[in-house]
Amino acid sequence: MKNPIIHIAAATAMFFWGITYVWSKIVFETYTPLTTVTFRLLLSAAILFAFLIITNQYEEVDKKHYKLLFISSIFNPFLYFIGEYYGLSLVSATVSAVIISTIPIFTPFVARRFFNEKLSILNIIGLLISFAGVLMLILKKDYSLNASGWGIALLFMAVFAAVIYSVMVKKLTDNYSPLTIISNQNLIGAILFIPMFFYFDFESVINIVPDSTTVLSLIMLALFGSSVCYVLYAYAIKNMDLTRANIYTNLIPIFAAITSYFFLGEEFYTIKIVGMITVIAGIILSQIKIKARKKLNKTILKT
């Protein structure tokens, strides 16, 4: 790892994204998924634009990139959150996180098509080992899986939206800072959700008085889940291969399982622990061993 900061950024983003499943479940006790994501994106956009203006980092988006920025925002946050949040409302936080973490399975095919990123044998082995660990995290003590079919389908919609989105973000990072990209995408996403919010939820929301736990969880979702995490993620994929960056999403169910155990009372047993260890082993193999092999190949060529 020539620059550990890049890998720390990716892992930190996954840490907070893992916790967002707990915060979301808490907010869902008061608000619908639609209201939650609308408020979350509005708060996040306000936070990010305020930070950009205060720190003199605000930059205008060139008109030639409007289309790419808008389409990327349709995939994420709009389609992604429809799939993730409504899926999360039907299945457990851990299962949701596990399905979202399958993003690395599909990323290599897209990355090869758009960025000519080639897969080594070690990269594939690391990916498969990590995914095997992910599967262990969704099994019950009797090795059975109990989850809503609709919930799983919605979550996989979020997965495919995220894969397409990551390609577009990587292209945008060639011209703009991660802060500029994410702030604009969250604003566009909020604008897309607002008409649905007013049509479906507004009348019921105005009569709700949220408690402090709900408000704090919503703020955490906006600050960390939709601001810090996405900025760190955009920074990571700007500075490393898309496939390798997305392998880090396999860490999400680990953090989700741990926080769900402490805050939501979800079960935590041996197979989950084994799954966590397996996920981490796969990530290490895919991230470190690949570079070792490249160095070995260069040495052989020199001799």
C-alpha positions in Angstrom: 0.0 0.0 0.0 2.0 3.0 -1.3 -0.5 5.5 0.2 -2.3 4.1 3.2 -4.4 7.2 3.5 -6.4 6.1 0.5 -7.2 2.7 2.1 -8.0 4.3 5.4 -10.4 6.7 3.7 -12.2 3.7 2.0 -12.3 1.7 5.2 -13.6 4.7 7.2 -16.4 5.3 4.7 -17.5 1.7 5.1 -17.3 1.9 8.9 -19.8 4.8 9.0 -21.9 3.3 6.2 -22.2 0.1 8.3 -23.6 2.2 11.2 -26.1 4.0 8.9 -28.2 0.8 8.9 -28.7 1.2 12.6 -29.4 4.9 12.4 -31.9 4.3 9.6 -33.8 1.6 11.5 -34.1 4.0 14.4 -35.4 6.8 12.2 -37.9 4.4 10.5 -39.7 4.0 13.8 -40.8 7.7 13.4 -40.6 8.5 9.7 -41.1 6.6 6.5 -38.1 5.7 4.3 -39.2 8.4 1.8 -39.3 11.1 4.5 -36.0 9.9 6.0 -34.0 10.0 2.7 -35.5 13.4 1.7 -34.5 15.0 5.0 -31.2 13.2 5.0 -30.2 14.6 1.5 -31.4 18.1 2.2 -29.4 18.3 5.5 -26.4 16.8 3.8 -26.5 19.2 0.8 -26.8 22.1 3.2 -23.8 20.9 5.3 -21.6 20.3 2.3 -22.4 23.6 0.5 -21.9 25.6 3.7 -18.5 23.9 4.2 -17.5 24.6 0.6 -18.5 28.3 0.8 -16.9 28.8 4.3 -13.6 27.2 3.2 -13.5 28.9 -0.2 -13.6 25.5 -2.0 -16.8 26.1 -3.9 -16.4 25.5 -7.7 -18.8 25.9 -10.5 -19.7 22.8 -12.6 -19.0 23.1 -16.3 -22.2 23.0 -18.4 -20.7 20.1 -20.4 -20.8 18.0 -17.3 -24.4 18.8 -16.3 -25.7 15.7 -18.0 -23.3 13.3 -16.4 -23.8 14.8 -13.0 -27.6 14.6 -13.3 -27.7 11.0 -14.6 -25.2 9.9 -11.9 -27.6 11.5 -9.3 -30.5 9.5 -10.7 -28.6 6.3 -10.0 -27.3 7.5 -6.6 -28.8 8.9 -4.4 -32.2 8.6 -6.1 -32.6 5.0 -7.3 -30.0 3.7 -4.8 -31.9 5.0 -1.8 -35.3 3.8 -3.1 -33.9 0.3 -3.3 -31.8 0.5 -0.1 -34.3 2.2 2.2 -37.4 0.3 1.2 -35.4 -2.9 1.2 -34.1 -2.1 4.6 -37.6 -1.6 5.9 -38.4 -5.2 4.9 -35.3 -7.1 6.1 -32.8 -6.8 8.9 -30.0 -4.3 9.0 -27.3 -7.0 8.7 -29.0 -8.7 5.7 -29.4 -5.3 4.0 -25.7 -4.5 4.5 -24.7 -8.0 3.2 -26.6 -7.6 0.0 -25.2 -4.1 -0.6 -21.7 -5.5 -0.1 -22.1 -7.7 -3.2 -21.2 -4.6 -5.2 -17.7 -5.8 -5.7 -19.0 -9.0 -7.5 -20.4 -6.9 -10.3 -17.9 -4.0 -10.4 -15.1 -5.9 -12.2 -17.2 -6.4 -15.3 -18.2 -2.8 -15.4 -14.7 -1.6 -14.6 -13.2 -3.7 -17.4 -15.7 -2.4 -19.9 -15.2 1.3 -19.1 -11.7 1.6 -17.6 -10.0 -1.5 -19.0 -9.2 -2.6 -15.5 -7.9 -6.2 -15.6 -8.4 -8.8 -13.0 -5.6 -10.9 -11.7 -6.1 -14.4 -10.3 -5.3 -13.1 -6.8 -7.8 -10.3 -7.2 -10.5 -12.8 -8.1 -9.6 -15.2 -5.3 -9.6 -12.4 -2.8 -13.0 -11.2 -4.0 -14.5 -14.7 -3.8 -13.1 -15.3 -0.3 -14.4 -12.0 0.9 -17.9 -12.8 -0.6 -17.9 -16.2 1.0 -17.4 -14.4 4.3 -20.3 -12.1 3.4 -22.6 -15.0 2.9 -21.8 -16.4 6.4 -23.0 -13.1 7.9 -26.6 -13.6 6.7 -27.0 -17.2 7.8 -28.8 -18.1 11.0 -27.6 -20.6 13.6 -29.2 -23.4 11.6 -27.6 -22.1 8.4 -31.0 -21.0 7.0 -31.8 -17.6 5.5 -34.9 -15.7 6.4 -35.6 -12.5 4.5 -38.3 -10.9 2.4 -38.1 -11.6 -1.3 -39.2 -8.1 -2.1 -36.7 -6.7 0.3 -33.9 -8.6 -1.3 -35.0 -7.5 -4.8 -35.1 -3.9 -3.8 -31.6 -4.1 -2.3 -30.2 -5.6 -5.4 -31.7 -2.7 -7.4 -29.6 -0.5 -5.1 -26.6 -2.6 -5.8 -26.9 -2.2 -9.6 -27.5 1.5 -9.2 -24.4 1.8 -7.1 -22.2 0.0 -9.6 -23.3 2.3 -12.5 -23.0 5.3 -10.2 -19.4 4.4 -9.3 -18.4 4.5 -12.9 -19.9 7.9 -13.4 -18.3 9.3 -10.2 -14.9 8.0 -11.3 -15.2 10.0 -14.5 -16.4 13.1 -12.6 -13.4 13.0 -10.3 -11.1 13.7 -13.2 -12.5 17.3 -13.2 -13.9 18.0 -9.7 -13.2 17.5 -6.1 -15.1 14.8 -4.2 -16.8 17.6 -2.1 -18.1 19.4 -5.2 -19.4 16.1 -6.7 -21.2 14.8 -3.7 -22.7 18.2 -2.7 -24.3 18.6 -6.1 -25.5 15.0 -6.3 -27.1 15.2 -2.9 -28.9 18.4 -3.9 -30.1 16.9 -7.1 -31.2 13.8 -5.3 -33.1 15.8 -2.8 -34.9 17.8 -5.5 -35.9 14.5 -7.2 -37.3 13.2 -3.9 -39.2 16.3 -2.8 -42.2 16.0 -5.2 -42.7 12.4 -3.9 -42.4 13.5 -0.3 -45.0 16.2 -0.7 -47.4 13.8 -2.5 -47.1 10.8 -0.2 -45.8 11.9 3.2 -46.1 15.7 3.9 -49.6 15.6 5.5 -48.6 12.9 8.0 -45.1 14.3 8.7 -46.3 17.8 9.8 -48.2 16.1 12.7 -45.1 14.2 14.0 -43.0 15.4 16.8 -39.7 13.4 16.7 -37.8 12.6 19.9 -34.2 13.5 20.4 -32.9 10.0 19.4 -34.7 10.3 16.0 -33.3 13.8 15.4 -29.8 12.8 16.3 -29.9 9.7 14.2 -31.2 11.7 11.2 -28.4 14.3 11.7 -25.8 11.4 11.8 -27.2 10.0 8.6 -26.8 13.4 6.9 -23.4 14.3 8.3 -21.7 10.9 8.1 -23.8 8.7 5.8 -24.4 11.2 3.0 -21.6 13.6 3.5 -18.4 12.3 5.0 -18.8 8.7 3.6 -19.5 9.7 0.1 -16.6 12.3 0.0 -14.2 9.6 1.3 -15.5 7.1 -1.1 -15.2 9.5 -4.1 -11.6 10.2 -2.9 -10.8 6.5 -2.8 -12.1 5.7 -6.3 -10.3 8.7 -7.7 -7.0 7.4 -6.4 -7.3 3.6 -6.9 -8.8 1.1 -9.3 -12.6 1.0 -9.2 -12.7 -2.8 -8.5 -10.3 -2.6 -5.7 -12.0 0.4 -4.1 -15.4 -1.3 -4.2 -14.1 -4.5 -2.6 -14.0 -2.5 0.6 -17.8 -2.5 0.7 -17.5 -6.1 2.0 -16.6 -4.4 5.3 -20.1 -2.8 5.6 -21.9 -6.0 6.9 -19.2 -6.5 9.5 -19.7 -3.0 11.0 -23.5 -3.3 10.5 -23.6 -6.7 12.3 -21.5 -5.3 15.3 -23.6 -2.1 15.7 -26.9 -4.0 15.1 -25.9 -6.4 17.9 -25.4 -3.6 20.4 -28.1 -1.2 19.4 -30.9 -3.3 17.7 -30.5 -6.6 19.5 -29.7 -8.7 16.5 -28.1 -12.0 17.2 -24.4 -12.5 17.1 -23.0 -16.0 16.9 -20.0 -18.1 15.8 -20.7 -18.2 12.1 -20.9 -14.4 12.0 -17.5 -14.1 13.6 -16.0 -16.6 11.1 -17.6 -14.6 8.3 -16.1 -11.4 9.5 -12.6 -12.9 9.6 -13.1 -14.4 6.2 -14.2 -11.0 4.7 -11.2 -9.2 6.1 -8.8 -12.0 4.8 -10.3 -11.6 1.3 -9.9 -7.9 1.4 -6.3 -8.1 2.5 -5.5 -10.6 -0.2 -7.1 -8.5 -2.9 -5.4 -5.3 -1.8 -1.9 -6.2 -0.7 -1.0 -9.4 -2.5 -1.9 -7.9 -5.9 0.8 -5.2 -5.4 3.3 -7.7 -4.3 2.7 -9.7 -7.4 3.2 -6.6 -9.6 6.5 -5.8 -7.9 7.6 -9.4 -8.5 6.7 -9.2 -12.2 8.7 -5.9 -12.5 11.7 -7.5 -10.9 11.5 -10.5 -13.2 11.3 -8.3 -16.3 14.3 -6.3 -15.1 16.4 -9.4 -14.8 
